[in-house]
Amino acid sequence: MNILEVKNLRTYFFTPFGTVKAVDGVSFNLEKGDAVGLVGESGCGKTTIAYSIMRLIPLPGKIVEGEILVNGENILELNEKQFKKYRWKELSMVFQGAMAAFNPLFKIGNQISEAILYHIDMSKDEAMNRSRELLELVGIDADRVNNYPWELSGGMRQRAMIAMALAANPTILLADEPTTAIDVIVSTQIMDLIKNIRERLNLTMLLITHDISVVAQTCDQVIVMYAGKIVEKSSVTTIFKNSYHPYTTALIKAFPSIKGPNRDLEGIPGNPLDLMNPPEGCRFAPRCNYAKEKCLNKDPPLIEVEENHLVSCHYWKEILENVQ
């Protein structure tokens, strides 16, 4: 059973200079216990999807079309009071950049317990004890509840952010670039922590990142986005062994392989698309070495080319034959 369903989601930002189509017709499902990675370059709409699911789109942004179903109920039709039972309980989020997510004027324990008190019927003492337990769960000494955010290191702040996201025992965890602005060693520790907590608590997770190598060690499924649209979706194993979309292949080639032979990394030519004026055809066509006239004029549909493998490319068969 699908615990989360996103159907034809369109989230636009209406600016004085034009309409930015940040998310333009995205659909996907998450089943209970799934760990799905949402990958793509910066500006492709990944974070906007997460904010849409949490109903936190800031002005001038607006969800203009689509449905977001949690356990079968369309949360976009609920008012703020009705949605309260979902936010932090069913849906919770690890925000990008923990220093910006925490208020520097309040202690860590007070901020975590505030989320608990708002969503769960507990006393202040019980909420503070729960905050201590959560900090210990993420590998931080319980006494740190009395510290301010600026007294913690970057890695500790990120762990505290994860603790806050777990405050109300959520079913679905959205993790938005959880390793931003921390060094590679701490980044690995944070991803191991998220993986272990997900398995221990049986969480359903949507991990948002531009680093496809992070998805390889953490997730079961991969959704690849480009310029507000999904271009490929399949299991981690399939994506890394048999990626069919040129953009997915280019992303994989842009990162070194730990187990494979040494090779030169390849960048993706060109620049990310201007989402105010997307082309009529395939959005990756201006940067694609395989693009033909049809690609420039007709947007390819997202089709199932084999079981549990969706691709949005007119010539995926021909490209695959040439690669092989």
Phi, psi and omega per residue, in radians:
M1 nan 2.371 3.109
N2 -1.324 2.171 3.110
I3 -1.538 -0.457 3.082
L4 -2.389 2.249 3.095
E5 -2.247 2.153 3.047
V6 -1.900 2.117 -3.040
K7 -2.133 2.031 3.037
N8 0.833 0.821 -3.098
L9 -1.281 2.264 3.056
R10 -2.276 2.031 3.109
T11 -2.134 2.051 -3.075
Y12 -2.030 2.697 3.040
F13 -2.018 2.090 -3.051
F14 -1.689 1.687 -3.085
T15 -1.785 2.888 3.087
P16 -1.091 -0.323 -3.080
F17 -1.685 -0.189 -3.125
G18 2.573 3.099 -3.120
T19 -1.684 2.122 3.110
V20 -1.608 2.027 -3.120
K21 -1.575 1.348 -3.009
A22 -1.149 -0.726 3.059
V23 -2.239 2.144 -2.935
D24 -2.307 1.353 3.076
G25 1.519 0.881 -3.094
V26 -1.728 2.345 3.093
S27 -2.383 2.345 3.025
F28 -2.877 2.874 -3.127
N29 -2.229 2.643 2.996
L30 -2.198 2.230 3.046
E31 -1.620 2.833 -3.134
K32 -0.979 2.211 3.116
G33 1.520 -0.053 3.129
D34 -1.153 2.597 2.940
A35 -2.172 1.870 -3.032
V36 -2.026 2.289 3.099
G37 -1.712 2.270 3.087
L38 -1.887 1.909 -2.985
V39 -2.126 2.775 3.115
G40 2.742 2.947 3.127
E41 -1.134 2.833 3.059
S42 -1.044 2.395 3.112
G43 1.566 0.148 -3.095
C44 -1.574 -0.097 3.067
G45 1.903 0.106 -3.070
K46 -1.085 -0.941 -3.108
T47 -1.134 -0.598 3.120
T48 -1.084 -0.621 3.071
I49 -1.094 -0.805 -3.137
A50 -1.088 -0.773 3.124
Y51 -1.155 -0.549 3.077
S52 -1.168 -0.751 3.125
I53 -1.101 -0.665 3.133
M54 -1.464 -0.051 -3.094
R55 0.977 0.855 -3.136
L56 -2.129 0.403 -3.127
I57 -1.143 2.120 -3.141
P58 -1.414 2.714 3.016
L59 -1.146 2.535 0.145
P60 -1.565 0.475 3.136
G61 -1.424 2.705 -3.141
K62 -2.769 2.413 2.991
I63 -1.382 1.960 -3.024
V64 -1.695 -0.279 -3.114
E65 -2.836 2.719 3.021
G66 1.950 3.089 3.125
E67 -2.325 2.548 3.000
I68 -2.222 1.883 -3.067
L69 -1.788 2.190 3.029
V70 -2.001 2.009 -3.040
N71 0.927 0.650 3.057
G72 1.553 -0.136 -3.120
E73 -1.817 2.286 -3.141
N74 -1.326 1.831 -3.059
I75 -1.269 -0.251 3.113
L76 -1.291 -0.273 3.120
E77 -1.595 -0.070 -3.097
L78 -1.556 2.603 2.993
N79 -1.407 3.049 -3.032
E80 -1.080 -0.671 -3.139
K81 -1.151 -0.721 3.129
Q82 -1.192 -0.593 -3.108
F83 -1.293 -0.278 -3.124
K84 -0.984 -0.594 -3.111
K85 -1.246 -0.225 3.126
Y86 -1.714 -0.765 -3.081
R87 -1.183 2.229 3.128
W88 1.376 -0.403 3.098
K89 -1.646 -1.020 3.066
E90 -1.517 -0.707 -3.074
L91 -2.093 2.244 3.087
S92 -2.452 2.776 -2.996
M93 -2.421 2.361 2.945
V94 -1.653 1.936 -3.033
F95 -1.386 2.732 3.120
Q96 -1.315 2.145 3.129
G97 1.425 1.553 -3.034
A98 -1.137 -0.521 -3.119
M99 -1.132 -0.630 3.118
A100 -1.336 -0.446 -3.103
A101 -1.373 -0.521 3.133
F102 -1.608 2.566 3.020
N103 -1.452 2.076 -3.055
P104 -1.188 -0.186 -3.076
L105 -1.594 -0.139 -3.107
F106 -2.117 2.586 -3.133
K107 -1.201 2.676 -3.106
I108 -0.978 -0.806 -3.105
G109 -1.069 -0.695 3.133
N110 -1.137 -0.640 -3.107
Q111 -1.284 -0.673 3.088
I112 -1.203 -0.759 -3.122
S113 -1.181 -0.502 3.094
E114 -1.071 -0.754 3.107
A115 -1.103 -0.647 3.131
I116 -1.182 -0.824 -3.098
L117 -1.116 -0.588 -3.096
Y118 -1.250 -0.553 -3.010
H119 -1.930 -0.260 -3.101
I120 -2.276 2.492 3.130
D121 -1.365 1.622 -3.123
M122 -2.439 2.736 3.001
S123 -1.393 2.904 -3.137
K124 -1.097 -0.694 3.130
D125 -1.129 -0.741 3.124
E126 -1.120 -0.700 3.136
A127 -1.152 -0.669 3.122
M128 -1.200 -0.665 3.074
N129 -1.116 -0.698 3.079
R130 -1.089 -0.665 3.108
S131 -1.093 -0.721 3.101
R132 -1.102 -0.753 3.127
E133 -1.086 -0.702 -3.130
L134 -1.170 -0.695 3.101
L135 -1.096 -0.718 3.103
E136 -1.151 -0.608 3.115
L137 -1.053 -0.620 -3.110
V138 -1.682 0.195 3.025
G139 1.520 0.451 3.105
I140 -2.043 2.437 3.112
D141 -1.037 2.377 -3.068
A142 -1.045 -0.488 -3.130
D143 -1.164 -0.229 3.136
R144 -1.214 -0.100 3.073
V145 -1.029 -0.395 -3.111
N146 -1.619 0.063 3.107
N147 -1.578 2.657 2.997
Y148 -1.501 2.735 -3.119
P149 -0.957 -0.647 -3.092
W150 -1.295 -0.094 3.062
E151 -1.574 -0.082 -3.132
L152 -1.813 2.660 3.043
S153 -1.258 2.970 -3.135
G154 -1.039 -0.753 3.141
G155 -1.159 -0.666 3.130
M156 -1.210 -0.658 3.087
R157 -1.094 -0.696 3.137
Q158 -1.159 -0.667 3.077
R159 -1.119 -0.719 3.118
A160 -1.135 -0.594 3.089
M161 -1.135 -0.691 3.079
I162 -1.129 -0.711 3.103
A163 -1.043 -0.738 3.117
M164 -1.120 -0.685 -3.140
A165 -1.121 -0.459 -3.119
L166 -1.614 0.101 -2.971
A167 -0.986 -0.679 -3.046
A168 -1.920 0.449 3.124
N169 0.930 1.064 -3.079
P170 -1.208 2.779 3.069
T171 -1.582 -0.650 -3.095
I172 -2.080 2.235 3.126
L173 -1.971 2.157 3.039
L174 -1.779 2.069 -3.117
A175 -1.964 1.903 -3.060
D176 -1.723 1.808 3.123
E177 0.799 1.039 -3.044
P178 -1.179 -0.169 -3.119
T179 -1.918 0.316 3.131
T180 -1.137 2.371 3.002
A181 1.146 0.408 3.017
I182 -2.207 2.705 -3.025
D183 -1.244 2.940 -2.977
V184 -1.128 -0.590 -3.133
I185 -1.218 -0.835 3.115
V186 -1.142 -0.624 3.108
S187 -1.010 -0.773 3.111
T188 -1.102 -0.705 3.128
Q189 -1.113 -0.719 -3.138
I190 -1.131 -0.758 -3.131
M191 -1.181 -0.647 3.061
D192 -1.118 -0.688 3.120
L193 -1.095 -0.829 -3.139
I194 -1.071 -0.756 3.132
K195 -1.074 -0.787 -3.115
N196 -1.161 -0.730 -3.138
I197 -1.169 -0.685 3.126
R198 -1.056 -0.791 -3.128
E199 -1.210 -0.676 -3.105
R200 -1.185 -0.698 -3.076
L201 -1.723 0.009 -3.126
N202 0.985 0.814 3.141
L203 -1.408 2.617 2.922
T204 -1.645 2.260 -2.976
M205 -2.261 2.411 2.945
L206 -2.012 1.912 -3.108
L207 -1.726 2.155 -3.116
I208 -1.835 2.197 -3.123
T209 -2.801 2.729 3.008
H210 -1.664 -0.129 -3.076
D211 -1.716 1.767 -3.071
I212 -1.172 -0.361 3.108
S213 -1.224 -0.515 3.081
V214 -1.135 -0.703 3.135
V215 -1.102 -0.636 -3.081
A216 -1.031 -0.597 -3.069
Q217 -1.720 -0.048 -3.008
T218 -2.149 -0.527 -2.953
C219 -1.986 2.887 3.080
D220 -1.739 -0.638 -3.117
Q221 -2.113 2.723 3.126
V222 -2.257 2.324 2.971
I223 -2.031 2.106 -3.134
V224 -1.767 2.194 -3.124
M225 -1.977 2.560 3.003
Y226 -2.533 2.190 3.038
A227 0.908 0.823 3.032
G228 1.476 0.027 -3.113
K229 -2.266 2.713 3.018
I230 -1.458 2.264 3.131
V231 -1.897 -0.375 3.106
E232 -2.802 2.544 3.119
K233 -2.605 2.255 3.084
S234 -2.967 -2.986 3.081
S235 -1.289 2.787 3.128
V236 -1.013 -0.790 -3.116
T237 -1.051 -0.794 -3.115
T238 -1.143 -0.764 -3.108
I239 -1.051 -0.747 -3.079
F240 -1.380 -0.446 3.122
K241 -1.609 -0.657 -3.049
N242 -2.439 1.119 3.049
S243 -1.308 2.332 -3.055
Y244 -1.795 -0.403 -3.112
H245 -1.579 2.375 -3.116
P246 -1.000 -0.582 -3.140
Y247 -1.201 -0.742 3.097
T248 -1.059 -0.792 3.117
T249 -1.054 -0.704 3.134
A250 -1.155 -0.683 3.098
L251 -1.084 -0.752 -3.136
I252 -1.124 -0.701 -3.134
K253 -1.236 -0.296 -3.123
A254 -1.436 -0.124 3.137
F255 -2.082 2.489 3.138
P256 -1.249 2.636 3.086
S257 -1.715 2.239 -3.138
I258 -1.259 -0.685 -3.046
K259 -1.636 -0.480 -3.067
G260 -1.392 3.101 3.127
P261 -1.207 2.741 3.086
N262 -1.136 2.418 3.129
R263 -2.676 2.761 3.068
D264 -1.264 2.369 3.096
L265 -1.330 2.578 -3.104
E266 -2.060 2.208 3.078
G267 -1.436 2.887 3.086
I268 -1.690 2.071 -3.079
P269 -1.150 2.760 3.082
G270 1.435 -2.985 -3.089
N271 -2.158 2.713 3.062
P272 -0.983 2.676 -3.021
L273 -1.258 2.581 2.987
D274 -1.380 1.909 -3.051
L275 -1.358 -0.018 3.000
M276 -1.365 -0.541 -3.106
N277 -2.322 1.136 3.137
P278 -1.182 2.588 3.130
P279 -1.229 2.849 3.134
E280 -1.206 -0.600 -3.074
G281 -1.564 -2.627 3.121
C282 -1.095 2.276 -3.071
R283 -1.261 -0.336 3.116
F284 -1.594 -0.144 -3.045
A285 -0.927 -0.738 -3.133
P286 -1.071 -0.306 -3.111
R287 -2.002 0.072 -3.015
C288 -1.700 2.302 3.126
N289 -1.280 -0.278 -3.081
Y290 -1.795 0.052 -3.034
A291 -1.123 2.431 3.060
K292 -2.159 -3.114 -3.065
E293 -1.026 -0.687 -3.138
K294 -1.060 -0.627 -3.135
C295 -1.126 -0.584 -3.102
L296 -1.345 -0.365 -3.015
N297 -1.951 -0.371 -3.056
K298 -2.294 2.211 3.134
D299 -1.292 2.112 -3.105
P300 -1.249 2.393 3.088
P301 -1.296 2.786 3.060
L302 -1.537 1.910 -3.042
I303 -2.097 2.721 3.092
E304 -1.518 1.943 -3.092
V305 -1.592 -0.350 3.005
E306 -2.790 3.028 -3.049
E307 -0.984 2.172 3.097
N308 1.049 0.526 3.095
H309 -2.372 1.887 -3.116
L310 -1.869 2.422 -3.123
V311 -2.450 2.476 3.074
S312 -2.015 1.476 -3.123
C313 -2.761 2.306 -3.140
H314 -1.163 -0.607 -2.957
Y315 -2.083 0.598 -3.090
W316 -1.081 -0.584 3.121
K317 -1.145 -0.850 -3.126
E318 -1.096 -0.698 3.136
I319 -1.120 -0.735 -3.134
L320 -1.111 -0.727 3.125
E321 -1.115 -0.672 -3.133
N322 -1.212 -0.653 -3.140
V323 -1.168 -0.719 -3.118
Q324 -1.272 nan nan
